[in-house]
Amino acid sequence: MPKTNKDGSAKKSELPSTLKKSPAKAQRTFAKAHDSAAESYGEGERANRTAYSALKHSYEKVGDHWEAKDDKGPSDKKAEGTRGSAGETAGGVDANASKSHLYDVAKRLDVPGRSNMSKDELVKAIQKANERETRKNR
């Protein structure tokens, strides 16, 4: 099912809950990438993965919504590769951001123990906080 209207705007009813609370540009990015992928690959998981990949290039997940990244680009090791590349996704967390940025995000999400965490630990803690916020606000 298309995720964009005829005018190119995103159909809110077709968006994941985290995108409904996100900026219109993030919604359009996801919706247009999904529709393009669905034309090429058909509806389903591959179209969704493609749409999230496009979204994560310019946005990062913070709590229960997506925010524009300071620097566009791959968000984690998995996103740096090609389809089927080894590595894990960071679930929308910009794992390639600086430790300082990750600390600031963790602070906004009130992650306990953040001041003693390594960069990898911050990424994992932010992922958990994001998942918690998303579940809470569905």
Secondary structure by P-SEA (a helix, b strand, c coil): cccccccccccccccccccccccaaaaaaaaaaaaaaaaaccccaaaaaaaaaaaaacbbbcccbbbbbcccccccccccccccccccccccccccccaaaaaaaaaaacccccccccaaaaaaaaaaaaaaaaaacc
